[in-house]
Amino acid sequence: MLLEEGYIALQSESHPIEFRKVELLNLVGCMDPKATNFKSYYVKADNAQCRF
């Protein structure tokens, strides 16, 4: 089951830490391995975005 909404939390262990350059990735995209913009980490296909 994929989550559709919720919170994102960052946590460190025991010592204060500053997080720098935290990025969120869109996990919807082209899942056709023959396409130039294929990414293996996508979890939901939107093959209309594929470029060949």
N, C-alpha and C positions, 0 to 999 in steps of 0.2 A: 504494500500500500504506500503510495507516495503522499507526502504531506503537501497541503495546498496553502497553509498559512501557519504562522507561529512566530516564536522568538528565536533569535540567534544570540548565544551568549559565549563570550570568550573567558577562559579561566586560566590562571597560572597556579602553580603549586608553591606555596610557602613564601615566596619572595615577590615584591612588587615588580611588575614588568610593564613596558609600554609596547603596544602592538603597532606596527608600522606597515602601511600598504596592505591592508586587509581587502581582499577582493571577493566578490560573490560571482559565481559563474551561472549563466543560464544553461540549464541542462536539457533544453529542447533544441534540436537542430538536426542537421543532415547525418543520417546513420548509414549511408551507402559508402562502403569502403573505397569505391572507385572514384568518388567525388574529390575535388581538390580541397574542399573545406570540411571533410570528414574529421570528426573528433571521437576518439574511443570512449570518452567519459560521458557522452550524452546518454540519458536514460529514457528519453521520449523522442520518437521520430517526428520530424517535420521535413519530409523530403522535398517539399516545395522550395526549401532554402538551398538545395544541392546545386553546386556549380561543377561543370565538367570541362 
